[in-house]
Amino acid sequence: MQAVDLFAFDNSYARLPDRFFARLPPTPVAAPRLVRLNERLAWDLGLDPQRLASAEGVAILAGNCVAGGSEPLAAAYAGHQFGNFVPQLGDGRAILLGEIIDRSGVRRDIQLKGAGPTPYSRRGDGRAALGPVLREYIVSEAMAALGIPTTRALAAVTTGEAVWRETPLPGAVLTRVASSHIRVGTFQFFAARGDVDGVRQLADYVIARHYPQAAQAANRYRALLDLVIARQAGLVAQWLCVGFIHGVMNTDNMTISGETIDYGPCAFMDAYHPGTVYSSIDSQGRYAYGNQPRIAQWNLARLAETLLPLLDHDQEAAIRQAQEALDAFAGGFEKAYAAGLGRKLGLLDARPDDLSLAQDLLERMARNSADFTLTFRRLCDAVVDEQSDANLRALFAEPGAYDEWAVRWRQRLAQEDATPDARRDAIREANPAFIPRNHLVEEAIAAAVGAADFAPFETLLTVLAKPYEDQPEFGRYAEPPRPDQVVHQTFCGT
């Protein structure tokens, strides 16, 4: 069934050769019902929220109706999963409806996640359960509010059907928006088949869509690699500065655009420790919080391998170019991470010893099980009034560990000319009061799945939309979990 136009689709990816994807429509569901529409995002995309929320719009968002101008497809890609290469993965439960140009002139993908089986489903049902859909909605929108590049959630609908994940669960479909869904694994798909022309076509497409500045370089493919590496270095630094753990950093979950994607067993740390792992499938800690920069560089090395035939006709020269590009990751990450930590400490002018000052605090936090988010947020008050140190000291198992560090911090602050109020404002802008704490996310999901009560989900979204504001009426959402509320594991949901 074809719907009237609700989206002004212009589908550039669908104009690539057929071996890039499989064309197929979403699989209809029994009884779609809108759970939430992201009206502000809809407006930003140039869409009509009222029409999207209508029966006609919900039918499109559920996959029961194909919008006018849509050319639905499931994209092909490969990937390293926990270090093991799988030559064909692809969109096993996602359908790209098409692309639109938003109000800012940016091309954006509109994708349905949980839209039914595809040729890449590998015996899966192609569906999504309500819990993981709500988790992705919550965390992706929280990341956007934090100012971190991310895919977005446009809508969530329930399907009126059950999906089986050991037990029957309510089904749902997420409408996801992205700058594109091209991944490191997309390049790997063609490289694994020896399809150099496919790699070249994909690289040219990515340059035109995401990195047009590379087209003017002497070696456009080296420039592309440099730009992707720089963007990913900055992204991972941003993750670390808010205590985010992706949980499943496979190469098929790393976008070429530099957006965070695929919020499966993701989590935000409560007590700080670099070895923190939440994902139930990461038994070896490969994707632990502190390992994320190393894994990002490893993933980018896999991208560089696919580009070798394009970098230079001479293989040894190509390898040298790739290695030079990869060597720049560490410096780019460290620069972005140090700058982010400096902002979190309220330091306005970077100095050589600032990183060691921040790392000293982190080490003390790790030894004392101090809450990551609250420790940095409470610096807002401590920078104005030393009496507020009591609230910070209380986060440390041994309060003296904070006291020793605070002496160094205040000595460093004294080297800059800034009023305490200006400093407090700077710290506030760098340190959120509210993150999607795991116990609150689980609370919202449990209410929705177990009792069809979406009020906790809506309240959590309201709080997380303004993460840097105090919002005293929502004070409990800023607090770490009680011992009985601690979440030790998160799950993928596929």
C-alpha positions as CSV (number, residue, x, y, z in Angstrom):
1,M,0.0,0.0,0.0
2,Q,1.4,3.4,-1.0
3,A,0.8,6.4,1.2
4,V,0.6,10.1,0.1
5,D,3.7,12.1,0.6
6,L,4.6,12.9,4.2
7,F,8.4,12.9,3.5
8,A,10.2,14.8,0.7
9,F,12.5,11.8,0.0
10,D,15.6,12.2,-2.1
11,N,17.3,8.8,-1.9
12,S,20.9,9.0,-3.0
13,Y,22.0,5.7,-1.4
14,A,19.3,3.8,-3.3
15,R,21.0,5.1,-6.5
16,L,24.1,3.1,-5.8
17,P,24.5,-0.4,-7.4
18,D,22.2,-3.1,-6.3
19,R,24.9,-5.1,-4.6
20,F,25.0,-2.4,-1.9
21,F,21.6,-3.4,-0.5
22,A,18.5,-5.5,-0.8
23,R,15.3,-3.8,-1.8
24,L,12.2,-4.8,0.2
25,P,9.4,-3.1,2.1
26,P,8.9,-3.4,5.8
27,T,6.7,-6.2,7.1
28,P,3.3,-5.0,8.4
29,V,2.3,-5.4,12.0
30,A,-1.0,-6.3,13.6
31,A,-2.0,-3.2,15.6
32,P,0.4,-0.2,15.6
33,R,0.0,2.4,18.3
34,L,2.1,5.5,18.7
35,V,4.1,5.6,22.0
36,R,5.9,8.8,21.3
37,L,6.7,11.2,18.5
38,N,9.7,13.5,18.8
39,E,7.9,16.6,17.7
40,R,10.9,19.0,18.0
41,L,13.0,16.6,15.8
42,A,10.1,16.3,13.3
43,W,10.0,20.0,13.0
44,D,13.8,20.2,12.5
45,L,13.5,17.6,9.7
46,G,10.8,19.7,8.0
47,L,8.1,17.2,8.8
48,D,4.5,17.8,10.0
49,P,4.2,16.4,13.5
50,Q,0.4,16.3,13.3
51,R,0.4,14.3,10.1
52,L,3.0,12.0,11.5
53,A,0.9,11.3,14.6
54,S,-2.2,10.6,12.5
55,A,-3.3,7.1,11.6
56,E,-1.7,7.5,8.2
57,G,1.6,8.6,9.8
58,V,1.6,5.9,12.4
59,A,1.0,3.3,9.6
60,I,4.2,4.5,7.9
61,L,6.2,4.6,11.2
62,A,5.1,1.0,11.9
63,G,5.9,-0.3,8.4
64,N,2.3,-1.0,7.4
65,C,2.4,1.6,4.7
66,V,5.2,2.8,2.4
67,A,5.4,6.5,2.2
68,G,5.3,8.2,-1.2
69,G,8.9,8.6,-2.6
70,S,10.3,5.9,-0.3
71,E,12.6,3.3,-1.8
72,P,12.9,0.9,1.2
73,L,16.1,-1.1,1.4
74,A,18.2,-3.1,3.8
75,A,21.9,-2.2,3.6
76,A,24.7,-4.7,3.3
77,Y,27.7,-4.6,5.6
78,A,30.2,-6.9,7.3
79,G,32.0,-6.5,10.5
80,H,34.3,-7.6,13.3
81,Q,32.2,-8.7,16.2
82,F,34.3,-8.9,19.4
83,G,37.4,-9.2,17.2
84,N,36.0,-12.0,15.0
85,F,35.3,-11.1,11.3
86,V,31.8,-11.9,9.9
87,P,31.8,-11.3,6.1
88,Q,28.1,-10.6,5.9
89,L,25.9,-9.0,8.5
90,G,23.7,-6.2,7.1
91,D,20.5,-4.7,8.3
92,G,18.8,-7.8,9.7
93,R,15.9,-5.9,11.3
94,A,16.1,-2.4,9.9
95,I,14.7,-0.9,6.7
96,L,16.0,2.4,5.3
97,L,12.9,4.3,4.1
98,G,14.9,7.0,2.4
99,E,16.6,10.3,2.9
100,I,15.4,13.8,3.4
101,I,17.1,17.2,3.6
102,D,16.4,18.9,7.0
103,R,15.8,22.6,7.7
104,S,19.6,23.1,8.0
105,G,20.3,21.6,4.6
106,V,21.7,18.3,6.0
107,R,20.8,15.0,4.4
108,R,19.4,12.6,6.9
109,D,18.4,8.9,6.8
110,I,15.0,7.8,8.0
111,Q,15.1,4.2,9.1
112,L,12.7,1.8,10.7
113,K,14.4,-0.5,13.3
114,G,12.4,-3.7,14.1
115,A,10.7,-3.6,10.7
116,G,10.8,-7.3,9.9
117,P,13.1,-9.9,8.4
118,T,15.5,-9.1,5.6
119,P,17.9,-11.2,3.5
120,Y,20.5,-10.3,6.2
121,S,18.5,-11.5,9.2
122,R,20.4,-14.8,9.6
123,R,17.4,-16.7,10.9
124,G,16.3,-13.8,13.1
125,D,12.8,-12.5,13.3
126,G,13.7,-9.0,12.2
127,R,11.7,-7.5,15.1
128,A,12.5,-5.4,18.1
129,A,11.1,-5.7,21.6
130,L,9.7,-2.6,23.3
131,G,12.4,-2.5,26.0
132,P,15.3,-2.0,23.7
133,V,13.4,0.5,21.6
134,L,12.7,2.6,24.6
135,R,16.3,2.3,25.8
136,E,17.6,3.5,22.4
137,Y,15.0,6.4,22.4
138,I,16.1,7.5,25.9
139,V,19.8,7.2,25.5
140,S,20.1,8.6,21.9
141,E,18.0,11.6,22.8
142,A,20.0,12.1,26.0
143,M,23.2,12.0,24.0
144,A,21.9,14.7,21.7
145,A,21.0,16.9,24.6
146,L,24.5,16.4,26.0
147,G,25.8,17.7,22.7
148,I,27.4,14.5,21.5
149,P,27.0,13.4,17.9
150,T,24.4,10.7,17.7
151,T,21.6,9.1,15.8
152,R,18.2,10.3,16.8
153,A,14.9,8.9,17.7
154,L,12.0,10.3,15.8
155,A,9.3,7.9,17.0
156,A,8.4,4.7,18.8
157,V,5.4,2.6,18.1
158,T,4.1,-0.6,19.5
159,T,3.1,-3.3,17.1
160,G,0.3,-5.2,18.9
161,E,2.4,-8.4,18.4
162,A,4.7,-10.3,20.7
163,V,8.4,-11.1,20.0
164,W,10.2,-14.0,21.6
165,R,13.4,-13.3,23.6
166,E,13.4,-16.3,25.9
167,T,9.9,-15.1,26.9
168,P,7.2,-13.2,24.9
169,L,7.7,-9.5,25.0
170,P,5.7,-6.6,23.4
171,G,7.0,-5.7,20.0
172,A,7.9,-2.2,18.9
173,V,9.5,-0.2,16.0
174,L,11.9,2.7,16.4
175,T,12.1,5.3,13.7
176,R,15.8,6.3,13.7
177,V,17.4,9.3,12.1
178,A,21.1,9.5,11.1
179,S,23.4,11.5,9.0
180,S,23.8,8.1,7.3
181,H,24.0,4.5,8.3
182,I,27.3,3.8,6.6
183,R,29.7,1.9,8.9
184,V,33.3,0.7,8.9
185,G,31.7,-2.6,8.3
186,T,30.1,-1.3,5.0
187,F,33.6,-0.9,3.6
188,Q,34.6,-4.3,5.0
189,F,31.7,-5.9,3.1
190,F,33.2,-5.0,-0.3
191,A,36.9,-5.3,0.7
192,A,36.2,-8.9,1.9
193,R,34.9,-9.8,-1.6
194,G,37.9,-8.2,-3.4
195,D,35.4,-5.7,-4.8
196,V,37.8,-2.7,-5.1
197,D,35.4,-0.9,-7.4
198,G,32.7,-1.2,-4.7
199,V,35.1,0.2,-2.1
200,R,35.9,3.1,-4.4
201,Q,32.2,3.8,-5.2
202,L,31.4,3.8,-1.5
203,A,34.4,6.0,-0.6
204,D,33.4,8.5,-3.4
205,Y,29.8,8.5,-2.0
206,V,31.0,9.2,1.5
207,I,33.2,12.0,0.4
208,A,30.4,13.6,-1.5
209,R,27.9,13.2,1.4
210,H,30.0,13.7,4.5
211,Y,33.5,15.0,3.7
212,P,33.3,17.2,0.6
213,Q,36.6,18.9,1.6
214,A,38.4,15.6,0.9
215,A,37.5,16.0,-2.8
216,Q,40.0,18.8,-3.2
217,A,42.9,17.0,-1.6
218,A,45.8,15.6,-3.6
219,N,44.8,12.1,-2.4
220,R,41.1,12.2,-1.7
221,Y,41.1,8.7,-0.1
222,R,43.9,9.6,2.3
223,A,42.1,12.8,3.2
224,L,38.9,10.8,3.8
225,L,40.7,8.4,6.2
226,D,42.3,11.3,8.0
227,L,38.9,13.0,8.5
228,V,37.1,9.9,9.7
229,I,39.9,9.2,12.2
230,A,39.8,12.8,13.5
231,R,36.1,12.7,13.9
232,Q,36.1,9.4,15.7
233,A,38.9,10.5,18.1
234,G,36.8,13.5,19.1
235,L,33.7,11.4,19.5
236,V,35.3,8.8,21.9
237,A,36.8,11.7,23.9
238,Q,33.3,13.1,24.3
239,W,32.0,9.6,25.5
240,L,34.7,9.4,28.1
241,C,33.9,12.9,29.4
242,V,30.3,11.9,30.3
243,G,31.1,8.4,31.5
244,F,29.4,6.7,28.6
245,I,30.2,3.0,27.7
246,H,28.9,1.9,24.3
247,G,29.2,-1.7,25.2
248,V,29.5,-3.3,21.7
249,M,32.0,-1.4,19.7
250,N,32.1,-3.8,16.8
251,T,33.2,-2.4,13.4
252,D,29.6,-2.6,12.2
253,N,28.6,-0.3,15.0
254,M,31.1,2.5,14.1
255,T,29.7,5.1,11.7
256,I,31.8,6.8,9.0
257,S,29.9,10.0,9.8
258,G,31.2,10.1,13.4
259,E,27.8,9.7,15.0
260,T,27.2,7.3,18.0
261,I,25.0,4.5,16.8
262,D,23.3,1.2,18.0
263,Y,22.5,1.7,21.7
264,G,22.3,-1.9,22.8
265,P,23.9,-2.8,26.1
266,C,25.1,0.8,26.5
267,A,25.3,2.4,29.9
268,F,26.6,5.4,31.9
269,M,28.9,4.8,34.8
270,D,27.8,5.5,38.3
271,A,31.0,5.0,40.4
272,Y,34.0,5.7,38.3
273,H,36.4,3.0,37.3
274,P,38.2,2.6,33.9
275,G,37.5,-1.1,33.9
276,T,33.8,-0.7,34.1
277,V,31.7,-3.1,31.9
278,Y,28.0,-3.5,31.9
279,S,27.3,-5.4,28.7
280,S,26.3,-9.0,29.4
281,I,28.0,-10.2,26.2
282,D,31.3,-8.5,26.9
283,S,32.6,-11.2,29.3
284,Q,36.3,-10.3,28.6
285,G,35.9,-6.6,29.0
286,R,37.0,-5.9,25.5
287,Y,34.8,-2.8,25.3
288,A,35.2,-1.6,28.9
289,Y,35.0,2.2,29.5
290,G,38.8,2.7,29.5
291,N,39.4,0.5,26.5
292,Q,37.2,2.5,24.1
293,P,40.0,4.7,22.7
294,R,42.1,1.7,21.9
295,I,39.2,-0.2,20.3
296,A,38.3,2.9,18.2
297,Q,41.8,3.0,16.8
298,W,41.6,-0.8,16.2
299,N,38.4,-0.4,14.3
300,L,39.8,2.5,12.3
301,A,42.8,0.2,11.3
302,R,40.2,-2.1,9.8
303,L,38.8,0.8,7.8
304,A,42.3,1.7,6.7
305,E,42.9,-1.9,5.5
306,T,39.9,-1.6,3.2
307,L,41.2,1.6,1.7
308,L,44.7,0.4,0.9
309,P,44.1,-0.2,-2.8
310,L,42.8,3.4,-3.1
311,L,45.6,5.0,-1.1
312,D,48.4,4.0,-3.5
313,H,49.1,1.5,-6.3
314,D,52.2,0.4,-4.4
315,Q,51.1,-1.7,-1.4
316,E,54.1,-0.7,0.8
317,A,53.4,3.0,0.1
318,A,49.7,2.5,0.8
319,I,50.5,0.8,4.1
320,R,52.8,3.7,5.1
321,Q,50.1,6.2,4.4
322,A,47.5,4.2,6.4
323,Q,49.9,3.9,9.3
324,E,50.6,7.6,9.3
325,A,46.9,8.3,9.4
326,L,46.3,5.9,12.2
327,D,49.2,7.2,14.2
328,A,47.4,10.6,14.4
329,F,44.5,9.0,16.3
330,A,46.3,9.0,19.6
331,G,47.2,12.6,19.4
332,G,43.8,13.7,18.3
333,F,42.1,11.8,21.0
334,E,44.4,13.0,23.8
335,K,44.0,16.6,22.7
336,A,40.2,16.4,22.7
337,Y,40.1,14.4,25.9
338,A,42.5,16.7,27.7
339,A,40.5,19.7,26.6
340,G,37.3,18.1,27.7
341,L,38.7,17.3,31.1
342,G,40.0,20.8,31.5
343,R,36.6,22.2,30.8
344,K,35.1,19.8,33.4
345,L,37.6,21.2,36.0
346,G,36.7,24.8,35.1
347,L,40.1,25.6,33.6
348,L,39.8,28.3,31.1
349,D,43.4,28.4,29.6
350,A,45.0,25.0,28.9
351,R,48.4,24.4,30.5
352,P,50.7,21.4,30.2
353,D,50.0,19.9,33.7
354,D,46.2,20.1,33.4
355,L,45.8,16.5,32.2
356,S,47.8,15.1,35.1
357,L,45.6,17.2,37.5
358,A,42.5,15.7,36.0
359,Q,44.0,12.1,35.9
360,D,44.9,12.5,39.6
361,L,41.3,13.2,40.4
362,L,40.1,10.2,38.3
363,E,42.5,7.9,40.0
364,R,41.3,9.1,43.4
365,M,37.7,8.6,42.3
366,A,38.4,5.1,41.2
367,R,40.1,4.1,44.5
368,N,37.2,5.6,46.4
369,S,34.2,4.6,44.3
370,A,33.2,8.2,43.8
371,D,30.2,8.8,41.5
372,F,31.5,10.1,38.1
373,T,28.8,12.5,37.3
374,L,28.1,13.9,40.7
375,T,31.8,14.5,41.5
376,F,32.3,16.8,38.5
377,R,28.9,18.5,38.9
378,R,29.6,19.4,42.5
379,L,32.7,21.2,41.5
380,C,30.2,24.0,40.4
381,D,29.6,24.8,44.0
382,A,33.1,24.0,45.3
383,V,34.6,26.6,43.0
384,V,32.5,29.3,44.6
385,D,32.6,28.2,48.2
386,E,35.0,25.9,49.9
387,Q,32.3,25.1,52.4
388,S,30.6,23.1,49.6
389,D,33.5,20.7,49.7
390,A,31.5,18.7,52.3
391,N,29.2,17.6,49.5
392,L,32.1,16.5,47.4
393,R,34.0,14.8,50.2
394,A,30.9,12.7,51.0
395,L,31.3,11.0,47.6
396,F,34.7,9.5,48.5
397,A,35.1,6.5,50.7
398,E,38.1,8.3,52.2
399,P,37.3,12.0,52.1
400,G,40.9,13.0,52.5
401,A,41.6,11.7,49.0
402,Y,39.5,14.6,47.7
403,D,41.0,17.1,50.2
404,E,44.5,16.5,48.9
405,W,43.5,17.0,45.3
406,A,41.4,20.1,46.0
407,V,44.5,21.9,47.3
408,R,46.2,21.4,43.9
409,W,43.0,22.3,42.0
410,R,42.6,25.6,43.8
411,Q,46.2,26.4,43.3
412,R,45.7,25.9,39.6
413,L,42.5,28.0,39.5
414,A,44.4,30.8,41.2
415,Q,46.7,31.0,38.1
416,E,43.8,32.3,36.0
417,D,41.9,35.6,36.2
418,A,38.2,34.6,36.4
419,T,35.4,35.4,38.9
420,P,34.1,32.5,40.9
421,D,30.7,32.9,39.3
422,A,32.1,32.8,35.8
423,R,34.1,29.7,36.7
424,R,31.0,28.0,38.2
425,D,29.0,28.7,35.0
426,A,31.8,27.2,32.9
427,I,31.9,24.1,35.0
428,R,28.1,23.8,34.9
429,E,28.2,23.9,31.1
430,A,30.7,21.1,30.9
431,N,29.3,18.8,33.6
432,P,25.7,17.5,33.3
433,A,23.6,17.2,36.4
434,F,21.5,14.5,34.7
435,I,22.5,11.4,32.7
436,P,20.4,8.3,31.8
437,R,21.3,6.5,35.0
438,N,20.9,2.8,34.5
439,H,18.4,2.2,37.3
440,L,16.2,5.0,36.0
441,V,16.3,3.6,32.5
442,E,15.4,0.2,33.8
443,E,12.6,1.7,35.9
444,A,11.1,3.4,32.9
445,I,11.4,0.3,30.8
446,A,9.9,-2.0,33.5
447,A,6.9,0.2,33.9
448,A,6.2,0.4,30.1
449,V,6.8,-3.3,29.4
450,G,5.2,-4.7,32.6
451,A,2.3,-2.4,33.1
452,A,2.0,-0.3,29.8
453,D,2.7,2.7,32.0
454,F,4.7,5.2,30.0
455,A,4.7,8.0,32.5
456,P,8.2,7.2,33.9
457,F,9.5,7.1,30.3
458,E,8.0,10.5,29.6
459,T,9.3,12.0,32.8
460,L,12.8,10.7,32.2
461,L,12.8,12.2,28.7
462,T,11.7,15.5,30.2
463,V,14.6,15.6,32.7
464,L,17.2,14.4,30.2
465,A,16.2,17.1,27.7
466,K,17.9,19.7,29.9
467,P,20.9,17.8,31.4
468,Y,22.9,20.9,32.3
469,E,20.1,22.6,34.3
470,D,19.6,22.0,38.0
471,Q,15.9,21.1,37.8
472,P,15.5,20.9,41.6
473,E,12.0,19.4,41.2
474,F,13.7,16.3,39.7
475,G,16.4,15.9,42.3
476,R,16.1,12.2,42.6
477,Y,17.0,11.8,38.9
478,A,20.5,13.3,39.7
479,E,21.2,10.9,42.6
480,P,23.2,7.6,42.2
481,P,21.4,4.4,42.8
482,R,20.9,2.9,46.2
483,P,22.6,-0.4,46.7
484,D,19.4,-2.3,45.9
485,Q,19.0,-0.3,42.7
486,V,22.4,-0.8,41.2
487,V,22.4,-2.3,37.7
488,H,25.2,-4.7,37.1
489,Q,24.5,-5.8,33.6
490,T,22.8,-4.5,30.5
491,F,21.6,-6.6,27.6
492,C,21.7,-6.3,23.8
493,G,18.0,-7.0,23.2
494,T,18.4,-8.5,19.7
